[in-house]
Amino acid sequence: MSKLSDFLDKNKIDTRRVLVASKNIENMKPEDRQIALAKERVREGRASDAEKELATKKKRSGRAVTNPMLERALRGDKIPSKAQDRITRAVNHVLQTKKKDAVSRADLF
């Protein structure tokens, strides 16, 4: 058992809720595509002032937590730090819906 699985059991969080929350959080939205386009135009050198300002924002990753990745995390196997961040964001989202305080990545991994 890992710290993540113990935490999910203690707070009565189903892993399916974590997967759905991650998908909702990480999916790219139209504004994320506009940010990517603005960054591309800045690299090419043909961006307006508004696009330069938009290019400074951070877009979503577009990569949700997958079931195999979550299973590896629950077993306690090593997973990349970006995946740990995505799992932490999803768990915090579920905790927020339960009106509980957010946790840090160190609390889960």
N, C-alpha and C positions, 0 to 999 in steps of 0.2 A: 504494500500500500504506500501511496505517496502522500505528501502534504496536501496536494490538490484533491485527491479522492477523499481524504479525511475531512477536509474543509467542506466539500460538497455534501458529504454525508451529515456532517454536524449541522449545516444550515438547510438541509432538506432541499437541495437543488438538484433537479434531474439534468442529466447530461444533454438531453434533447433540447432543453430550454437554453442551454449554453450555445448549442449549435445554431439554433434559430436566432438568438440574440446576435451572435457573431455575423450571421448572414445579413441581418438588417443593418448592423453598424457598418460593416466593411464594404457592402456593395457600392459600386460607383454610381454617383448621381450625375445629372446634367452639369451641375456646377463644377464637379470634379473633372469632367471632360473639358470644360472651358479653361480650367486651370492648366491642364496638360497642353492644350492648344496654345495658351499664352506663353508657357515655358518654351515650347517649340519655336514660336515666333521670336522670342527674345534671343534664343540661341542663333537663329538665322539673321538677326539684326534688323528685322523689319516690324518691330512692335511699337504700338502707340503707348502713350503714357499710362492709359488705363490698363493695358495689357501688362505693362511692366509691374504695376502695382498688384495686379491679379496673380502674376507669376510668383510673387513672394509668399503666397498662401500655400498651405500644405493640403494635398488631396488625400482621399482615402486610398487604401492599398488595393482594394478590389479583390482581395483574397481572404475569404472567410476561413474560419477554423473548420477543418474537415474531420470526419469521424475517425479515420485512422490516426490523425495527429492527436486528437483528444484521447484516444485509447492509449497511445504511447505515453502521454503526459500522466494519465491516471495510473499506469503501471509504474511510473517513476523513471522511465527511460529518458535519455537526453533528447531534447528538442531544441531547435534554434531559438535564439532570443526574440526574434520578431514574432514567432509563433507564440512564445510565452506572453508577449505583449498583447497579442490579439485575444488570447484566452483570458487574460486579466481584464481587458476591456469588456469582454462578453460577461464574465462573472460579475463585474461591477455593475453592469447594466441590469442583470437579473437581481442583484442585491438592491439596487435603487428601486426596482418595482416592488420589492418587499419592504421598502422603507428602512433599510439597514445601511450602515456606513460602508463606504468603499474600502477596499483592501489594497495593499501594495503587492507588487510582483514577488517580493521576498516572502510574503505570507503564504503564497501559493506554491512556490517552487523552492 
